[in-house]
Amino acid sequence: MTARLTVDALAARVCQAARDARKEHEAWVHIDRLRDHLGVEELRTVDAAVAFASAKGWLSIGGRPAHSVLINRGAP
């Protein structure tokens, strides 16, 4: 049985995924690539974690509707 992550723990994983999923010289990472990298099937869960990380100042969100993230200094 896998333990469910809290939104703050998943937000920290999203920040790490943004670092890991970036290509060389790429600043922004598409949210779909984060979902694939994390292997999380529930899209709303990742969206909530991205929103939480943005509210904490860990990520900047680009696009309307949101489609990309930029990792900020101080992100876990």
HELIX and SHEET records of a PDB file:
HELIX    1   1 VAL A    7  ALA A   21  1                                  15    
HELIX    2   2 ILE A   31  LEU A   38  1                                   8    
HELIX    3   3 LEU A   43  ALA A   55  1                                  13    
SHEET    1   A 3 TRP A  28  HIS A  30  0                                        
SHEET    2   A 3 SER A  68  ILE A  71 -1                                        
SHEET    3   A 3 LEU A  59  GLY A  62 -1                                        
END                                                                             
